[in-house]
Amino acid sequence: MSTGELACTYAAALLYDDGIPITAEKIATIVESANLKIDSYWPGLFSKLFEKRSIEDLILNAVSGGVPAAVAAPVSGGSGDSAAPAAPAAEEKKDEPLDESDDDLGFSLFD
């Protein structure tokens, strides 16, 4: 990812988070205030993208790997017949206490 893409991505995320409409001028202003030098076409490309697609949709698609959220996370039904098998639980590693009964063996390294 180029510096221009990354800078515009963060600028768009900032604008979205503050509830400000995402425009090329506002993206460019944020990028300039961060003292970043990017190609002049990046803010316009990003603003056109966000006119056509919601930033929420893009984030959800990125998180689910491009699979729609409804498909990525199956909902289990009430009957349980078509439910996916549960993922195996992570094994818990128990720390075994050190056996301090070496003294009982009758020998020591320093005897």
C-alpha positions in Angstrom: 0.0 0.0 0.0 1.4 3.4 -1.0 1.7 6.3 1.3 -1.1 8.1 -0.5 -3.5 5.2 0.0 -2.6 4.8 3.6 -2.8 8.5 4.4 -6.2 8.8 2.6 -7.5 5.7 4.4 -6.7 7.1 7.8 -8.0 10.5 6.9 -11.3 9.0 5.7 -11.5 6.9 8.9 -11.0 10.1 11.0 -13.7 11.9 9.1 -16.1 9.0 9.4 -15.4 8.6 13.1 -16.3 12.3 13.7 -19.4 12.1 11.5 -18.0 14.5 8.9 -18.9 13.9 5.3 -15.9 12.4 3.4 -14.9 14.8 0.6 -11.7 15.2 -1.4 -11.0 18.6 0.2 -11.4 17.4 3.7 -9.1 14.4 3.0 -6.5 16.6 1.5 -6.7 19.0 4.4 -6.1 16.2 6.9 -3.2 14.8 4.9 -1.6 18.2 4.5 -2.0 18.9 8.3 -0.1 15.7 8.9 2.8 17.1 6.7 2.5 14.2 4.2 3.2 14.6 0.5 0.9 12.4 -1.6 -0.1 12.5 -5.3 -3.0 14.9 -5.8 -5.4 12.3 -7.3 -5.6 10.2 -4.1 -8.1 12.3 -2.2 -10.4 12.5 -5.2 -10.4 8.7 -5.7 -11.2 8.1 -2.1 -14.0 10.6 -2.0 -15.6 9.0 -5.1 -15.3 5.6 -3.5 -17.1 6.7 -0.4 -19.9 8.3 -2.5 -20.6 4.9 -3.9 -19.8 2.6 -1.0 -20.3 3.0 2.7 -17.1 2.9 4.8 -18.9 0.4 7.1 -19.4 -2.0 4.2 -15.7 -1.7 3.3 -14.6 -2.4 6.8 -17.0 -5.3 7.2 -15.8 -6.8 3.9 -12.1 -6.4 5.0 -12.8 -8.1 8.3 -14.6 -11.0 6.8 -12.2 -11.5 4.0 -14.5 -10.3 1.3 -17.3 -12.7 2.4 -20.5 -11.0 3.4 -21.0 -10.9 7.1 -24.1 -13.1 7.0 -22.2 -15.9 5.3 -19.0 -15.5 7.4 -20.7 -16.1 10.7 -23.3 -18.8 10.5 -26.2 -18.5 12.9 -27.1 -21.8 14.6 -30.7 -22.9 14.3 -32.9 -24.1 17.0 -32.9 -27.7 15.8 -29.2 -28.2 15.8 -29.3 -30.5 12.8 -27.5 -28.1 10.5 -25.3 -26.4 13.0 -21.6 -26.4 12.3 -19.4 -28.4 14.7 -18.0 -26.4 17.5 -14.4 -25.4 17.3 -12.1 -27.4 19.7 -11.4 -25.5 22.8 -7.9 -24.3 23.3 -6.0 -26.6 25.6 -5.1 -25.1 28.9 -1.6 -25.5 30.0 -1.3 -26.0 33.7 2.0 -25.1 35.2 3.0 -28.1 37.3 4.6 -27.1 40.6 8.2 -27.9 40.7 8.9 -31.0 42.8 11.2 -29.9 45.6 11.6 -33.4 46.9 15.2 -33.7 45.4 16.4 -33.3 49.0 14.8 -36.6 49.9 17.0 -38.6 47.5 20.0 -38.3 49.8 22.4 -36.6 47.4 23.2 -33.1 46.4 25.4 -31.5 43.9 27.4 -29.7 46.6 27.8 -32.5 49.1 
